[in-house]
Amino acid sequence: MSQSLNNNSKNPDIKANELLDRLKLGEALKVLDVREPIEYHTYNIGGTNISVGTLMDRLDELEWNEDDEIILVCKAGVRSRTAQSILQQNGYINTRNLTGGLTALQRLKS
């Protein structure tokens, strides 16, 4: 399976089909949903919800190691890209952004 590299990282983005397959297999994924709480409560795939606007102030809430694979999600993949940069600047070295965001994942599920 080919994976595209994003511009901000050495980490490959994760495509919606790969994430969906891993969710179906029941993998215990570390997902960080960086949308606003109202968006998260409307639709989510689980994971931790910390909006991108508050992420810098709430990094201490993350219970993950800096080398854990962390999958970042938002609606379209833009806010999660910003969150990915924040995490990388704070030492998290294995972050992956969901290409196309949850919208791409929902398209596959329908």
Protein Blocks (a to p, Z undefined) as FASTA:
>chain_A
ZZdddfkbcbdcddfklmmmmmmnopacddddfbdfklmmmpceedjdddfklmmmmmmm
pccdfkbccddddfkommmmmmmmmmmmnopabbcddehijmlmmmmmZZ
